[in-house]
Amino acid sequence: MKRTLGALSLLFILGVLLIVAHPNYGLKFGLGGKDWQAYRYTDQYYIEHGVEEVGGTNIVTDIVFDYRGYDTIGEATVLFTAIAGAVALLRPWRREEE
């Protein structure tokens, strides 16, 4: 039963990823396309306006914590959840003594 549920969950996740990646349903720009070109020069914006908008002198830290703060929180949450799940699955189980 557990094996079947795991396989169905995996197939569902794979199906969702395939639908999202399909050009007619999900992402509306492909790498190297016209829409992608608009995002190529945002690094120059960060370099030119980073000190006056954020006030920091380290552009990498400014981008990670100020411009992309929600992204960083999301990535940290996913990483923490994955580690907590791995620890929960790999820890030794003890039977209660009767």
C-alpha positions in Angstrom: 0.0 0.0 0.0 2.8 2.4 0.9 4.7 1.6 -2.2 1.7 2.3 -4.4 1.0 5.6 -2.7 4.6 6.6 -3.1 4.6 5.7 -6.8 1.3 7.6 -7.4 2.7 10.7 -5.6 5.8 10.5 -7.7 3.8 10.3 -10.9 1.6 13.2 -9.8 4.6 15.4 -9.1 6.2 14.4 -12.4 3.0 15.2 -14.3 2.7 18.6 -12.7 6.3 19.4 -13.5 5.7 18.4 -17.1 2.6 20.5 -17.4 4.4 23.5 -16.0 7.3 23.1 -18.3 5.1 22.7 -21.4 5.3 25.9 -23.5 1.6 26.0 -24.1 0.6 25.7 -20.5 3.3 26.8 -18.1 6.3 29.0 -18.7 5.7 31.6 -21.4 9.3 32.2 -22.3 12.1 29.8 -23.3 15.7 30.3 -22.5 17.3 32.5 -25.2 13.9 33.7 -26.5 12.8 37.3 -26.9 11.3 37.5 -23.4 14.5 36.1 -21.8 16.6 38.9 -23.4 14.7 41.5 -21.2 16.1 39.8 -18.1 19.7 39.8 -19.2 20.6 43.3 -18.1 19.1 43.4 -14.6 22.5 42.9 -13.1 23.6 46.3 -14.5 20.6 47.9 -12.7 21.7 46.3 -9.4 25.3 47.5 -9.9 24.2 51.1 -10.7 21.4 51.5 -8.1 22.3 49.1 -5.4 24.2 51.5 -3.1 21.6 54.3 -3.3 18.6 52.0 -2.9 19.8 49.6 -0.3 22.7 51.4 1.2 25.1 48.4 1.3 28.5 48.2 -0.3 28.4 44.4 -0.9 26.3 43.9 -4.0 26.0 40.2 -3.6 24.6 40.5 -0.1 22.3 43.3 -1.2 20.8 41.2 -4.0 20.4 38.1 -1.9 18.8 39.7 1.2 17.2 42.9 0.0 16.2 42.5 -3.7 15.6 38.7 -3.5 14.6 38.4 0.2 11.5 36.3 -0.3 13.3 34.0 -2.6 16.0 33.4 0.0 13.4 32.7 2.7 11.7 30.2 0.4 14.9 28.4 -0.4 15.9 28.2 3.3 12.5 26.8 4.1 12.7 24.1 1.5 16.2 23.2 2.6 15.2 23.0 6.3 12.1 20.9 5.4 14.2 18.5 3.4 16.8 18.1 6.1 14.1 17.6 8.8 12.4 15.0 6.6 15.7 13.1 6.0 16.5 13.1 9.7 13.0 11.9 10.6 13.2 9.1 8.1 16.7 8.0 8.8 16.7 8.0 12.6 16.5 4.6 14.3 13.1 3.5 15.6 12.7 1.8 18.9 9.8 -0.4 19.8 8.1 0.3 23.1 8.7 -2.3 25.6 5.5 -3.8 27.0 
